[in-house]
Amino acid sequence: MPRQSDAVRKEACRRVDAVLALVQSVLPNETDKSAAPMVTATLIGALQLARTLGGKAGRKILAQARRSLIDIYDRPSHH
């Protein structure tokens, strides 16, 4: 966003930080904090692709992203 004003860039960064914090808060406690940006990027990218493709192809992208993230992060604790 280099062509935007400082105020717009700061607000955009604040919103990205808020989304990253939200994603981090729902990941399992033992998940490394560096995972939140990857998960967030996967979710946002899948949503953008799904919106672009629409229909069955878009739903397939969303389902694949969901399945992949659940497979990686929805694991029982080893406590």
Buried (B, 14 or more C-beta within 10 A) or exposed (E): EEEEEEEEEEEEEEEEEEBBEEBBEEBEEEBEEEBBBEBBEBBEEBBEBBEEBEEEEBEEBBEEBEEEBEEBEEEEEEE
